[in-house]
Amino acid sequence: MNVLINKDDKILLNHDKSFFADASYHIDMNICPNLTCNCGDVEIFIKKGDTFESADIEYSFGANVLNKSIAKIREQNNLSDARKIETIDFYSTNLTGEDWNILRDVYYWEKFLLIEEAEISKVEFDFSREHYEDDTLMFTYNDIFPGSVFLVSYQNKKYIFFDHYCKSVKCDCNDMYFEIYEVDLDRKGEDLFIGKYFYNYETQKNKSEGQKILIEDLIQKLKDRYVEIDVLLTLRNLKVRTIYGNAKIKFLKQDIFWERQLFKVGRNEPCPCGSRKKYKRCCMKKEMV
């Protein structure tokens, strides 16, 4: 029997479990605040009260929702040592695979909101030399922000979408594509590849490769859950281009070969960093500084 119940996107502890029979308990969660981290570490707060909003925190403990592991009760909790041991033993023993899936879904949703609402001007990412030397290669958003994934449920299964974008600051295309996988909820093997969905988020033109009928249903589910999906894809592509543009300038300044290429560029020629500005108004200024 599951320990957790997901009711209207709020997580409750199961009344049928004797450990919780005397009151209503709700779960809240704090996630790792690092935007580029997908460690799975969380702090779980057990709140006691009739409603989630009015409930008070009774105790909290650390957990990792990806490794399915429970840490010790936080020292600040007012529980006896015996009760702490009993509590940790209960969660470690009784949380089912479905319970962990519920916690993992909450973790990814909270991580998604954290990343999409964050200011990314200070985010740094080291792209491979292959990407720096070929602006036409598309790049996966989740390589920068592994915690920000698109997840949908369909026919009692979970599906994950990895979105790929043009990263070139010289390009103004709106083309992207999803790689879609059925999630291995038991974590016993690899996720099952379903196919690719190519999409233009301005014109809505699309085509799919793989299990086309299933992909069509999954895309509709994706649009139902993420209502302003085209706006979201636009912003995610802008983030990729911004982070890549900043990273490439840094790469060009640090790499000896590219620095030599920069010094050969004429003042009035286009800057090789891809900014569309003249060299004298772009990287030449930065080199002089």
TADAQUI-V637157 format. One record per pair of residues at least 24 apart in sequence whose C-alpha atoms are under 6 Angstrom apart, sorted by the first residue. I is the first residue (numbers start at 0). J is the second residue. If there is no record, write none. Layout:
{{I,J} {I,J}}
This chain:
{{1,95} {2,94} {3,98} {23,47} {23,48} {23,49} {34,114} {35,143} {35,144} {37,145} {37,146} {39,63} {39,64} {39,65} {64,103} {110,146} {111,147} {134,167} {137,164} {137,165} {138,163} {138,164} {139,163} {157,181} {157,182} {158,182} {164,236} {166,239} {166,240} {168,240} {169,273} {173,199} {173,200} {174,198} {174,199} {200,229}}
